[in-house]
Amino acid sequence: MKTFFQYNWMVREQWYQWCEDVPEEELLRERIGGAGSILYTLYHIIDVECSWIRVLQGKPDIQDDFMQFRSLAKVRMLDANYRPEVEEFVMAWEDSMESRPFCDPRAGGSMVTDAWGEVVRHVIAHQIHHLGQLSIWAREVGKKPVSANVIGKQLISPKD
C-alpha cells in the first residue's frame, strides 16, 4: 500500500510538470466528465486524500475553497502543505490498522462501518481513477499524457 501512495505522489508530481507547459486557461477550462477541469481535478485529488486521512485519525476535515487555489503554483503549494501529514500517516501504517473499523455517519442517522484498509485503498484508487480522466483531457489539449505505468518507476528495488 505504501508503494501505491508513493506511486500516486510521483505521478502527481509528473502531472504538475506536464501542466507547466499548458496555458492556465486550458488548465481551468471546464471539460466533459470527471471533476470539471484539469487544475480542479488535481486540487480535488489532494483534497480527498487529505480529508480521508484526517478523518481516519479523528481530526477535523479541512474545508478549502478551490477559488483560493486557481493556479498551478497554488495547487502545488496546497499539496506541499498537506503531504507531510498524509505521508506520516502512510509511513506509520501497520498491519493491525488494516481491519480497524471506521464508522461513517450517513444522512438520516444511519451508520456505515468500513475497515481502514478499505478506506485507504479507496484513496489510492480515487487518484488513479482521476488520472485516467486527466489522460483523456491531455490528448484533447494535444499533449501526450503522463504514463500511468507502475513498471519502470523504480518504486521497489529488485533483490538478487
Buried (B, 14 or more C-beta within 10 A) or exposed (E): EEEBBBBBBBBBEBBBEBBEEBEEEBBBBEBEEBBBBBBBBBBBBBBBBBBBBBBBEEEEEEEBEBEEBBEBEBBBEBBEEBBEBBBEBBEEBEEEBBEEEBEEEEEEEEEEEEBBBEBBBEBBEBBBEBBEBBBEBBEEBEBEBBEEEBEEBEEEEEEE
